[in-house]
Amino acid sequence: MKYLFEGDNFGFTKQELHLFGGNYGFRKIDLTQVSKIYVYKGMLTKYPILTSIFGLCSIALVTYGLYWALNGMGNSVDLSELNGRGVRGTGALLLGLGFVFLAGERAFSLILVKRFILKVEFYDRNFELRSLKSLEKNNSLLRFIDFLMKKYPPQKLRIEANILEELKK
């Protein structure tokens, strides 16, 4: 199907909003049934507190692991007696800690980086579509907001004040 505007998990036609789950459409919403639409900048995670706790724990784990690998292991084990096995073990530990560090860094980037978010309310359901990045890459986000402004009256459409100025730059 040809969409006027398509994101990672949604597509807009002239009369419908299609929500995707995985690679298939799981819901079609008639645009006349939408009660409110919000466009704003926000965090990429729905749970910022849990995400920050995960990030802090992973950074603490990496710090402790590096301290143990560089100080504790060197004092208790003579690496020359291990015939290279201790060096491989330390390398594997550091590689694992590198992956944990990247996971913690990603958690913090989900909190600190602000992206455009589309929130759709209809009847008693809310959908937050946190993937307007594809519209930003195609430089069609401003056209998408113009489409929404033509389609909906101001009482149904809420757009953050600074978004239009930021997009027109």
C-alpha positions as CSV (number, residue, x, y, z in Angstrom):
1,M,0.0,0.0,0.0
2,K,1.2,3.5,-0.8
3,Y,1.4,5.8,2.2
4,L,1.6,9.6,2.2
5,F,3.9,9.4,5.2
6,E,5.5,6.3,6.6
7,G,7.6,5.7,9.7
8,D,9.0,2.6,11.2
9,N,5.8,1.6,12.9
10,F,3.1,3.6,11.2
11,G,1.8,4.8,7.9
12,F,-0.6,7.6,7.0
13,T,-3.0,7.5,4.0
14,K,-5.5,10.3,3.3
15,Q,-8.2,8.6,5.4
16,E,-6.4,6.2,7.7
17,L,-3.5,5.7,10.1
18,H,-2.0,2.2,9.9
19,L,-0.1,1.0,12.9
20,F,2.5,-1.8,12.3
21,G,3.6,-4.5,14.7
22,G,6.7,-6.1,13.4
23,N,6.4,-6.2,9.7
24,Y,2.6,-6.4,9.4
25,G,-0.2,-3.9,10.1
26,F,-2.1,-4.7,13.3
27,R,-4.5,-1.8,13.5
28,K,-6.2,0.7,11.1
29,I,-7.5,3.9,12.6
30,D,-9.9,6.1,10.6
31,L,-8.6,9.7,10.9
32,T,-12.1,11.0,11.7
33,Q,-12.1,8.8,14.9
34,V,-8.9,10.5,16.3
35,S,-9.7,12.8,19.2
36,K,-6.3,14.4,19.6
37,I,-2.8,14.3,18.1
38,Y,0.3,15.6,19.8
39,V,3.7,16.2,18.2
40,Y,6.5,17.0,20.7
41,K,10.1,16.3,21.5
42,G,10.7,13.7,24.2
43,M,12.8,10.8,25.4
44,L,13.0,7.7,23.4
45,T,12.1,5.5,26.4
46,K,8.8,5.2,28.2
47,Y,10.5,4.4,31.5
48,P,13.3,6.9,32.1
49,I,13.8,6.0,35.8
50,L,14.3,2.2,35.1
51,T,16.5,3.0,32.1
52,S,18.7,5.3,34.1
53,I,18.9,2.7,36.9
54,F,20.0,0.1,34.3
55,G,22.6,2.5,32.9
56,L,24.0,3.3,36.3
57,C,24.2,-0.3,37.3
58,S,26.0,-1.3,34.1
59,I,28.5,1.6,34.5
60,A,29.1,0.5,38.1
61,L,29.5,-3.1,37.0
62,V,32.1,-2.0,34.4
63,T,33.9,0.1,36.9
64,Y,34.1,-2.7,39.4
65,G,35.1,-5.2,36.7
66,L,37.9,-3.0,35.5
67,Y,39.2,-2.5,39.0
68,W,39.1,-6.2,39.7
69,A,40.7,-7.1,36.4
70,L,43.5,-4.5,36.6
71,N,44.3,-4.6,40.3
72,G,42.8,-7.6,42.1
73,M,43.7,-10.2,39.5
74,G,47.3,-9.0,39.1
75,N,48.0,-9.3,42.9
76,S,46.5,-12.7,43.4
77,V,47.6,-14.6,40.3
78,D,51.0,-14.6,38.7
79,L,50.3,-14.4,34.9
80,S,53.7,-16.0,34.0
81,E,52.6,-19.3,35.7
82,L,49.4,-19.5,33.7
83,N,51.1,-19.8,30.3
84,G,48.8,-17.2,28.7
85,R,45.5,-18.5,30.0
86,G,45.1,-15.6,32.4
87,V,45.7,-13.1,29.7
88,R,43.0,-14.7,27.6
89,G,40.7,-14.7,30.6
90,T,41.4,-11.1,31.2
91,G,40.8,-10.3,27.6
92,A,37.4,-12.1,27.6
93,L,36.5,-10.2,30.8
94,L,37.4,-6.9,29.3
95,L,35.4,-7.7,26.1
96,G,32.4,-8.6,28.2
97,L,32.7,-5.4,30.2
98,G,32.9,-3.5,26.9
99,F,29.6,-4.9,25.8
100,V,28.0,-4.0,29.2
101,F,29.5,-0.5,29.0
102,L,27.9,0.0,25.5
103,A,24.6,-1.2,26.9
104,G,24.8,1.4,29.7
105,E,25.9,4.1,27.2
106,R,22.9,3.2,25.1
107,A,20.6,3.5,28.1
108,F,21.8,7.0,28.8
109,S,21.5,8.0,25.2
110,L,17.8,6.9,25.2
111,I,17.3,9.4,28.1
112,L,19.4,12.3,27.0
113,V,18.7,12.4,23.2
114,K,15.4,14.1,22.4
115,R,13.5,13.0,19.3
116,F,10.1,13.9,17.7
117,I,7.3,11.8,19.1
118,L,3.7,11.5,17.7
119,K,1.0,10.6,20.2
120,V,-2.4,9.7,18.8
121,E,-5.5,9.5,21.0
122,F,-8.7,7.9,19.8
123,Y,-11.7,6.7,21.9
124,D,-10.0,5.5,25.1
125,R,-6.7,4.3,23.6
126,N,-3.4,6.2,23.3
127,F,-0.5,5.3,21.0
128,E,2.9,6.9,21.2
129,L,4.8,6.5,18.0
130,R,8.5,7.1,18.9
131,S,9.9,6.7,15.4
132,L,9.6,9.9,13.5
133,K,13.3,9.6,12.8
134,S,12.6,8.2,9.3
135,L,10.5,11.3,8.5
136,E,13.4,13.5,9.8
137,K,15.9,11.7,7.5
138,N,13.7,12.1,4.5
139,N,13.2,15.8,5.3
140,S,9.4,15.2,5.2
141,L,8.6,16.0,8.9
142,L,7.6,19.6,8.1
143,R,5.3,18.3,5.3
144,F,3.9,15.8,7.7
145,I,3.1,18.5,10.3
146,D,1.5,20.6,7.5
147,F,-0.6,17.6,6.5
148,L,-1.7,17.3,10.1
149,M,-2.5,21.0,10.4
150,K,-4.7,20.9,7.3
151,K,-6.4,17.7,8.4
152,Y,-7.2,18.7,12.0
153,P,-8.6,21.8,13.7
154,P,-6.4,23.4,16.4
155,Q,-8.4,21.9,19.3
156,K,-7.5,18.4,18.1
157,L,-3.9,19.0,17.2
158,R,-1.2,20.0,19.7
159,I,2.3,20.8,18.4
160,E,5.1,22.1,20.7
161,A,5.7,25.8,20.0
162,N,9.4,25.5,19.2
163,I,9.1,22.6,16.8
164,L,8.0,24.5,13.7
165,E,10.8,27.1,14.2
166,E,13.3,24.4,14.6
167,L,12.2,22.5,11.5
168,K,12.1,25.7,9.3
169,K,15.8,26.5,10.1
